[in-house]
Amino acid sequence: MIRSACCFVTLVSSVAAGSAGVAGFTAVQPELFSAPHALSNAFADFDGDGELDLAVSFESGAIHLYRNDASTFTEVGAKRGLPTESFFAH
């Protein structure tokens, strides 16, 4: 099964009214959250700024950490030493 971090971020952060006044979902930063094969996701305020940040693990062993800056997410896992590529031998 292929999963994407996009579906989890969209679910929690972007419920919006549609054109007919019907609630719907709007993709949030799809260029950042479109990586396939996401597994576990966790929201926590890792930097203590009062905003929930997002950690996503992938089948490859990579872990992406997204800092939430006023509802704009920035990938910061590599700077913090998290694995960003597969730990399996190629």
N, C-alpha and C positions, 0 to 999 in steps of 0.2 A: 504494500500500500504506500502510495506517495502522499506525504503530507507537507504542508508548507507553513512556515511561521506566520505568513500573512493571515491565514484564517484565524489564528489565535489573537493577534493584535487587532484585527478588524473587529472581532467579537467584543472585546472589552473596551475599546476606545473610540468607537465611531458609530454608535447608533444615531441615526439621523432621520428626519422626516423626509419622505420621498416627495415627488412632484404632486401626487394626489393626496398628500397628508398622511400617507401610509408609512409606518416605520420601516426602515431598511438599514442596510449596512453599506458603508463606503470604505473602500480600500485605503489603508494608511501607509504611505511610503512603499508602494509595491516594488519599487526598484531595490529596496533594502530587504524586504521580507518575502521574496519570491523563491528562496532557495528550497529545493525539494529535499525530501527525506528527513524532515524534522521529527524528533521523538518527544522528549520531555521539554516542558516549558515551565518557567517559574518567574513570578513577579515578586519583586522585593525592592526596597529603597536601599540599594547597596552603597550609594554615595552620601546618604543622609540629608538630601535636599528636600525631602517631603514628597517627591514624585516617584511613582512606581517605575522601576527599571525592569528589563526583561532579559532572562537568560534562556537560550535555546540550545539543546543538545541535538546532534545529528547522528545518523547511522554510522557515519565515517569515523566518529570519535571527536569531531570538531565541536567546539562550544562557542557560540556567539553571545556576547554580552552587549546589550543595547542600553545605553544611558538615555533616560528621558529628560530632555531639556525643554520644558514648557510645551509638551506634546509633540516635539520633534525628536526622533530617536537617532542616536549616533552609535555605530559599532565601536566598542572600546576594548573588546576582549583581547585582541592581539597585544595591545599596549600593556595589558595587565598579566601577560604571560599565559593566557589560555590557549589550548591547542586550536588552531584555525584550519588545519588540514587533517587528512586521514592519518591515524597512527598505525594503520595496517601497511605492511610492506607492499610495494608496487611490483 
